[in-house]
Amino acid sequence: MYAISHAASALLIKRRFPSVPLWPLLVSVQAVELLWCALVWAGVEHVSSHDHHVSLDFLPYSHSLGSGLLLAVVAAALLRLAVGSFRTARGASRTSESAGADSGGNARGASRGARAPETRLGQPGSAQPSGPGTKFRPAVLVWRVPPRTQLGVAVGLGVFSHIVLDIVQHQPDIQLLPLPFGPRMGLRLMDAPMLNLAVEMAFGALCWYVYRGSGRMLVGIVLFNLANLPAMLQLPAVVDPIVARPALLPALILAQIVVTWVFVASCARSPQGTLLAREARASHGAASD
């Protein structure tokens, strides 16, 4: 599918995992396409053209079912490990801060002839703890990190969703395994341009509805899909420059990816788009209490 549909799919995942930041999801749903761009420029995968039509007929390493699943699993595992390590380091930092504060309080109490060997919470000079339910946070720990399992699963789903959506839209060029031979999958939605437009527009609207996005986001999704219609129809004005310079196609797709990323992310920061963020903060606060 086109870039706006993949970007919209990140909204579905965000709705399911509201505590996960949107930008990792936006990147994850296009990770497969970013890999494809790199492989085309490297000459590993390629685009062919015939009768003024462009075909993505050799993309087994970036767009196979097996490679998509492998990339999703690896991304999820690495993120889980990274976030788990960060949370462990955060816990150690909090413990050391608390221990340092307690020892400092004890020393001051002993030197001043305090009646108790330890300072008590709420007394002057006592250190505030850094556990849940308190306002104290070291500067380095200001950024909240989602639970490691949620982040990994959400990003893994985003990576693999790209392959699933492309199977619906592509010709039979999605291979089962990352090999230059074997069975291929594709429902050929792209062979019916107007149906392709209707399906992608409906999918984008569904993502917007589930996410509870703003009106500006819905208008943008519709306009991006309408802008893709000349490419869906493979009009000569669009196809001929790509036929002459095949490396132009991944450059155009990359530019579209970046533009749709910025658009969706900016709309998600609108008052309507931040509804999920407010719900996530409220649920997180309730869980902490």
C-alpha positions, 0 to 999 in steps of 0.5 A, a space after each residue: 500500500 501507499 505511504 499514507 496507508 502504512 502511516 495510518 496503520 500506526 494509529 491502530 497500533 497506538 490505539 491498542 498500546 496508548 503508552 507507546 510513543 507514536 514515532 517508533 510506531 511510525 518508523 516500524 510500519 515503514 521499516 520494510 520499505 526503508 530496507 527496500 529503498 536501501 537494497 534497490 540503491 545497492 543494486 540487490 533488489 530492482 524495479 523493472 518496467 515494460 509497456 510504460 508500467 513499473 513492476 516491483 518484481 524482485 524484492 525477496 529480501 525486504 518484502 518476503 513473509 519470512 524476512 518481515 517476520 524475522 525483522 519484526 521478532 528481532 526488533 521486538 527482542 532488541 527493544 525489550 532488551 534495551 528497555 529492560 536494561 534501561 529500567 534496571 539502570 533506573 531502579 539502581 539509580 533510584 536505589 543509590 539516590 535513596 541510599 545516599 540521601 539516607 546516609 547523609 541524613 543520618 550523618 547530619 542527625 548524629 552531628 547535631 545530637 538528633 534524638 533518632 539515628 535516622 531522619 524521618 519523612 517530612 522533617 526538615 533536612 530529610 531526603 524525599 524518596 524516589 519511589 512511585 507516588 512521589 514527585 521527586 525524579 532525577 533529571 535523567 529519568 524525566 522521560 517515561 519508558 513504556 513497559 518493555 513488553 508493550 513497546 517490543 510487541 507494538 513495534 513488532 506488529 508495526 513491522 509485520 503489518 507492512 508485509 500484510 498490507 502489501 500482500 493485499 495491494 501488490 501483484 504476486 511479488 511477495 515471496 514466502 521466504 527471502 529467496 529468489 525462488 519459491 511461492 509468491 503472494 499478492 491479491 493484485 489490488 493495484 491492478 484495479 486503480 479505482 478499487 485500490 483508491 477506495 480500499 486505501 481511503 476506507 482503510 485510512 478512515 478506519 484507522 482515523 476512526 479507531 484512533 479518534 483523530 482530528 478532522 484535519 487528520 481525516 482530511 489529510 488522509 483523503 488528500 494524500 490518497 487522492 494525490 496517489 491516484 496518478 501513480 495508481 493509474 500509472 499515468 505516463 507523466 508519472 511512470 516515464 521518468 521512473 522508467 528512465 531513472 529507476 533509482 528515482 522510485 525509491 527516492 520518491 517513496 522515501 520522500 513520501 514516507 517522511 512527509 506522511 510521518 510528519 503529517 500524522 505525528 503533527 495531527 496526533 499532537 492536536 487536541 483531538 489527537 492527544 486524547 489517547 495520550 491523556 488517557 494513557 497518562 490517567 491510566 498510568 497515574 491510577 496504576 501508580 496509585 
